[in-house]
């Protein structure tokens, strides 16, 4: 129970801020020697985050129905990461990139990239300038988030900032692009639930969804408020410190 609560807290907080949820789940689980931090539990945690972003952006989602063009852009931007993610899982390659060395390097390198992108000016907004090529560019960058430590939200925000979107719009683009991706992961998770006969395991999945939903919703709300007034430097500093510590642990 306490393991699921901690993992849900970590997932909910780190999924939507630019520090990588997958890397933190791996680090926390290895440090505390958790038994439940398997790919299936990760999926349950992502289902909770999916419900949270759906509820938070329900008005935008309803507008998707009226604005098919925006909906298609979001789909186009999400297709690349879903295809590559499926291939990584199908060929059992996902666990090959889940180690401390890779997480250390990606945390550090993409933290610095986030810092550089945050220095770009602002002359684009999601209402007027979010085009198909923009969605595809950010969607292709989102593929990198399959590597732990990169951060899905981080790389999307980085890509949008390079294209001169405001921090708020960059985060919103990241959140909207997360909907199809998290939805696909949720479907995968539900399929796993159907195939699983263990009631205890199913109970843990339900708990992870509920807790992750709560922490994810709170994080989305306050992260968007935060970046209206502050830069992304605090996340950059955190990533540099964490990445350096992980590399020292890995190589010494």
Beta strands, then each sheet from edge to edge (+ up, - down):
end
